């Protein structure tokens, strides 16, 4: 029997590589690498059977289900993504599991072990035997000890607000604070498995030797639980995705805080008195390890067995082809109206800047016209005031001139009267 490692080839999240790292520890060897999103296209040499552990986030592309016939799966630690198109997923919800090969593949190789309660509920509601297995990262072994053990604290992927609160909490801490992220760039897909494996191992070793870790990441918290590293989890539990993924594990850490709690009250305990993690995960961890080891041993014991002896599904190649054709047809039938709507919305959105620019230009013109009108009014007022002033000055000058004439005539008349009086007197 050959063994294949399921990976997310194009991932930008080291959490996916950490899950693959956790799977790889159980394998006696890795004969094939499988892209999680395209397992329907996988081909083994001479159609030989390949055992694989399906611990991952599934169903971004539901029309690619089920995987190739030659893959003999162990369903553990699965998260069934039932997001819609608004979350960059699929417009179909249950069509891929209601009937045909999509359903038979689950029923043939089940029961299905899942890592979260919504996945458990979804499969149960659709009549698929299932159980809660926990996440594969709970099985991680302890990493090597480094010389700087317990001399630093790790902060993993906190936003700026939460990070500021953590630094405020650690204001008098004399330990080094190291910040890390699980976000990778596009070049991560170009790395070899060995390089990605080493990056995951180096990050886990960093966590292993920290005094404690503060994070919002599920695939930081669970590895820390597995490796016995004290961890503070700060999670926005108002986000639906966090509720679904975190709910089974929220009681397993000593410190599970919400964003609101930290933002309003800070971190309500002394970092110097940091207790060890609870051991509530151990039962799930041990059961999961036993399940995987049993599967691997069973597959290994089969030797070079032909596919016909281990394949449990019975659908034919034609039935599988028709199922996938119908599923893609349904997908397109649902997706096209949505895509048209989104296209219209995007077109409207793209037109907004043009409309805003046009309105802004029109407003600027109106403002300029208003300013010109105001300026003209001001100039008109000034001109009217100037004319009034000139008229008033003219009137004043005319009055003065008239008064001067009157005064002159009055003086002349007075002089004539005096002369006339003198002539009469001395006449």
NUNUTOR-899489 format. One record per residue (C-alpha): residue number from 1; y, z, x; residue in one letter. Coordinates in steps of 0.05 Angstrom, whole numbers. Each point is the difference from the previous one (the first is absolute). Layout:
! residues N
   seq        Y        Z        X   type
   NUM        Y        Z        X      A
...
//
This chain:
! residues 427
   seq        Y        Z        X   type
     1        0        0        0      X
     2       69      -18       25      X
     3       62       43      -11      X
     4       70      -22      -19      X
     5       65       38        5      X
     6       48       -8      -58      X
     7       73       -5       24      X
     8       67      -19      -29      X
     9       16      -58       45      X
    10       75       -7      -17      X
    11       17       74       -9      X
    12       66       29       21      X
    13      -26       71      -10      X
    14      -38       37       53      X
    15      -33       40      -55      X
    16      -44      -61      -14      X
    17      -21       -3       73      X
    18      -15       75       -1      X
    19      -47      -11      -59      X
    20      -35      -56       38      X
    21       -4       47       60      X
    22      -33       52      -44      X
    23      -50      -51      -26      X
    24      -16      -25       70      X
    25      -23       68       24      X
    26      -62       -4      -44      X
    27      -22      -69       21      X
    28      -54      -10       52      X
    29       36      -65       18      X
    30       50      -49      -29      X
    31      -28      -70       -8      X
    32       54      -27      -46      X
    33       73       14      -17      X
    34       18      -11      -73      X
    35       68      -10      -31      X
    36        5       47      -60      X
    37       42      -50      -40      X
    38      -47      -59       10      X
    39      -71       27       -2      X
    40      -17      -56      -49      X
    41        9      -49       57      X
    42      -43       38       50      X
    43      -59      -36       30      X
    44      -53       30       44      X
    45      -43      -39       48      X
    46      -58      -33      -37      X
    47       21       40      -61      X
    48      -30       64       30      X
    49       14       65      -37      X
    50       57       42       27      X
    51        8       74      -18      X
    52       72       24      -11      X
    53       36       64      -21      X
    54       52      -16      -53      X
    55       48       57       13      X
    56       69      -30      -12      X
    57       55      -18      -49      X
    58      -27      -56      -43      X
    59       20      -53      -50      X
    60       68      -26       21      X
    61      -33      -68      -13      X
    62      -49       13      -56      X
    63      -19      -73       -5      X
    64      -35        6       67      X
    65      -51       49      -28      X
    66      -60        5        8      X
    67      -12       -6       75      X
    68      -49      -49       32      X
    69      -73        8      -20      X
    70      -21       15       71      X
    71       40       65        2      X
    72      -40       62      -17      X
    73       52       53      -16      X
    74        5       75       -2      X
    75       53       18      -52      X
    76       36       62       26      X
    77       73       21        6      X
    78       24      -59      -42      X
    79       69       -3      -31      X
    80        2      -51      -57      X
    81       70      -29       -2      X
    82       19      -15      -72      X
    83       72      -16       14      X
    84       32      -60      -34      X
    85       42      -58       23      X
    86       62       44        6      X
    87      -35       36       57      X
    88      -20      -64       36      X
    89      -70        3      -29      X
    90      -36      -37      -56      X
    91       17      -12      -73      X
    92      -73       10      -19      X
    93      -26       71      -12      X
    94      -72        4      -25      X
    95      -22      -73       -4      X
    96      -31        3       69      X
    97      -46       59      -19      X
    98      -15      -12      -73      X
    99      -59      -48        9      X
   100      -37      -48       46      X
   101       -7        6       75      X
   102       62       44        6      X
   103      -33       54      -41      X
   104      -71      -12       24      X
   105       20       10       73      X
   106       25       71      -16      X
   107      -60       16      -44      X
   108      -50      -26       51      X
   109       25       40       60      X
   110       30       60      -36      X
   111       15       54      -14      X
   112       71      -10       26      X
   113       30       55       42      X
   114       76        3       -8      X
   115       54       40       35      X
   116       47       12      -58      X
   117       -3       21      -73      X
   118       33      -62      -32      X
   119      -53      -45       33      X
   120      -53       47      -27      X
   121       30       -4      -69      X
   122        7      -76        3      X
   123      -72      -13       19      X
   124      -26       52      -49      X
   125       39      -31      -57      X
   126      -30      -67       17      X
   127      -71       26        1      X
   128      -11       -2       76      X
   129      -39       60       29      X
   130       47       36       47      X
   131       15       66       34      X
   132       54       32       44      X
   133      -21       -8       73      X
   134       66       17       33      X
   135       35      -42       53      X
   136      -36      -27       61      X
   137       53       32       45      X
   138      -27       68      -18      X
   139      -60      -16       44      X
   140       40      -11       63      X
   141      -25       39       61      X
   142       44       43       45      X
   143       35      -39       55      X
   144        4       17       74      X
   145       45       57       22      X
   146       61      -18       42      X
   147       40       42       50      X
   148       59        7      -48      X
   149      -41       30      -56      X
   150       41       45      -47      X
   151       64      -16       38      X
   152       30      -47      -52      X
   153        8      -12      -75      X
   154       -9      -68      -33      X
   155       44      -28      -56      X
   156      -33      -61      -32      X
   157       38      -49      -44      X
   158       52       45      -34      X
   159       64      -31      -28      X
   160       66       21       31      X
   161       15       54      -53      X
   162      -67       34        7      X
   163        1       -7       75      X
   164       68       35        3      X
   165      -30       58      -41      X
   166      -59        5       48      X
   167       47        2       60      X
   168       41       53      -35      X
   169      -64       40      -11      X
   170      -18       -8       74      X
   171       70       14       26      X
   172      -22       57       45      X
   173      -67      -31       19      X
   174      -12       -7       75      X
   175      -57      -50       -8      X
   176        9      -75        9      X
   177        7      -39      -64      X
   178      -32      -69        0      X
   179       14      -51      -54      X
   180      -52      -54      -17      X
   181      -10      -53      -53      X
   182      -60      -35      -30      X
   183       41      -62      -12      X
   184      -17      -58       45      X
   185       32      -68       12      X
   186      -30      -68      -16      X
   187      -31       -4       69      X
   188      -51       53      -19      X
   189      -43      -54      -32      X
   190       -2      -37       67      X
   191      -31       59       37      X
   192      -74        2       15      X
   193      -45       52      -34      X
   194       -4       38       66      X
   195       76        4        4      X
   196        7       22      -72      X
   197      -57       50        9      X
   198       34       30       61      X
   199       68        4      -36      X
   200      -33       38      -57      X
   201      -37       46       48      X
   202       64       14       41      X
   203       37       18      -64      X
   204      -56       46      -23      X
   205       -2       33       68      X
   206       75       13       -6      X
   207      -12       35      -67      X
   208      -60       37       27      X
   209       40       34       55      X
   210       63       16      -40      X
   211       18       72      -18      X
   212        7      -27      -70      X
   213       19      -64      -36      X
   214       51      -14      -55      X
   215      -10      -63      -40      X
   216        4      -38      -66      X
   217      -61      -43       17      X
   218      -67       11      -33      X
   219      -34      -31       61      X
   220       34       51       44      X
   221      -15       60      -43      X
   222      -74      -15      -10      X
   223      -15      -16       74      X
   224       35       66       18      X
   225      -45       37      -49      X
   226      -61      -34       30      X
   227       21       17       71      X
   228       23       71      -16      X
   229       73      -13       14      X
   230       50       42      -41      X
   231       41      -47      -44      X
   232       60        4      -47      X
   233       -1      -55      -53      X
   234       66      -20      -33      X
   235      -13      -48      -57      X
   236       44      -29      -54      X
   237      -45       18      -58      X
   238       47      -35      -49      X
   239      -26      -66       27      X
   240      -60      -24      -41      X
   241      -35      -27       61      X
   242        3       68       34      X
   243      -26       37      -60      X
   244      -61      -45       -5      X
   245      -17        1       75      X
   246       17       72       16      X
   247      -24       39      -61      X
   248      -72       15       25      X
   249       27       26       66      X
   250       63       37      -20      X
   251      -35       69        1      X
   252      -36      -12       65      X
   253       59       15       47      X
   254       36       65        9      X
   255       67      -34       -9      X
   256        9      -55      -51      X
   257       75       -8      -16      X
   258       37      -50      -43      X
   259       61      -38       23      X
   260       42       39      -51      X
   261      -23       67       26      X
   262       17      -17       71      X
   263       67      -32      -16      X
   264       22       59      -43      X
   265      -32       60       34      X
   266      -22      -25       68      X
   267      -69       20       28      X
   268      -15       70      -25      X
   269      -41       31       56      X
   270        5       19       73      X
   271      -23      -55       47      X
   272      -23       53       50      X
   273      -52       27      -48      X
   274      -36      -64      -15      X
   275      -70       15      -26      X
   276      -62      -43        8      X
   277      -17      -50      -55      X
   278      -42       19      -59      X
   279      -73      -23        3      X
   280       -1      -27      -71      X
   281      -14      -70       27      X
   282      -64       18       37      X
   283      -48       -9      -58      X
   284       27      -69      -15      X
   285        2      -18       74      X
   286      -72       21       12      X
   287      -27      -35      -62      X
   288       36      -64       19      X
   289      -26        2       72      X
   290      -71       11      -25      X
   291        7      -58      -50      X
   292       25      -49       54      X
   293      -51       22       53      X
   294      -56       -8      -50      X
   295       23      -71      -18      X
   296        7      -20       73      X
   297      -69       28       17      X
   298      -31      -37      -59      X
   299       32      -66       20      X
   300      -18        9       73      X
   301      -72       14      -18      X
   302       -6      -66      -37      X
   303        5      -40       65      X
   304        9      -76       -5      X
   305      -15       -4      -74      X
   306       16      -64      -39      X
   307       56        3      -51      X
   308      -47      -11      -59      X
   309      -34       68       13      X
   310       64       41       -1      X
   311       46      -37      -46      X
   312        4       36      -67      X
   313       43      -49      -39      X
   314      -33      -55      -41      X
   315       56      -48      -18      X
   316       -6      -71       26      X
   317       50      -38       42      X
   318       19      -41      -61      X
   319       12       63      -42      X
   320       42       29       56      X
   321       40      -65        5      X
   322       12       -2      -75      X
   323       20       74       -1      X
   324       51      -10       55      X
   325       26      -64      -32      X
   326       10       37      -66      X
   327       32       59       34      X
   328       49      -45       36      X
   329       14      -36      -65      X
   330       15       66      -35      X
   331       43       21       59      X
   332       41      -64       -2      X
   333        5        4      -76      X
   334       29       69        5      X
   335       39      -11       64      X
   336       36      -65      -17      X
   337       42       29      -57      X
   338       16       60       43      X
   339       18      -44       59      X
   340       44      -44      -44      X
   341       36       62      -26      X
   342        8       26       71      X
   343       25      -68       22      X
   344       52        0      -55      X
   345       20       71       18      X
   346        6      -19       73      X
   347       41      -61      -18      X
   348       46       43      -41      X
   349        3       50       57      X
   350       16      -56       50      X
   351       55      -26      -47      X
   352       32       68       -3      X
   353       35       -6       68      X
   354       28      -68      -21      X
   355       24       27      -66      X
   356       28       61       34      X
   357       35      -45       51      X
   358       28      -44      -56      X
   359       24       61      -39      X
   360       30       30       63      X
   361       37      -64       15      X
   362       25       -4      -72      X
   363       22       73        4      X
   364       35      -13       65      X
   365       37      -59      -31      X
   366       19       42      -60      X
   367       24       55       47      X
   368       41      -51       40      X
   369       29      -29      -64      X
   370       17       69      -25      X
   371       32       18       67      X
   372       41      -65       -2      X
   373       22       16      -71      X
   374       20       70       20      X
   375       38      -27       59      X
   376       37      -50      -44      X
   377       17       55      -50      X
   378       26       43       56      X
   379       42      -58       27      X
   380       25      -15      -71      X
   381       19       73       -9      X
   382       37        0       67      X
   383       36      -65      -18      X
   384       21       28      -68      X
   385       24       64       33      X
   386       40      -41       51      X
   387       32      -41      -55      X
   388       17       63      -40      X
   389       32       29       62      X
   390       41      -63       12      X
   391       22       -1      -73      X
   392       19       73        3      X
   393       40      -11       64      X
   394       34      -61      -32      X
   395       18       40      -62      X
   396       28       56       43      X
   397       42      -49       41      X
   398       26      -33      -64      X
   399       19       68      -29      X
   400       35       19       64      X
   401       36      -66        1      X
   402       21        7      -73      X
   403       23       71       11      X
   404       40      -23       60      X
   405       35      -53      -41      X
   406       14       49      -56      X
   407       27       51       49      X
   408       43      -55       32      X
   409       28      -23      -67      X
   410       12       71      -21      X
   411       40       13       63      X
   412       40      -64      -10      X
   413       15       17      -72      X
   414       21       69       21      X
   415       47      -28       53      X
   416       32      -48      -51      X
   417       11       57      -49      X
   418       34       41       54      X
   419       44      -58       20      X
   420       18      -14      -73      X
   421       17       73      -11      X
   422       45        2       61      X
   423       38      -63      -22      X
   424       12       31      -68      X
   425       26       64       30      X
   426       46      -31       52      X
   427       14      -64      -38      X
//
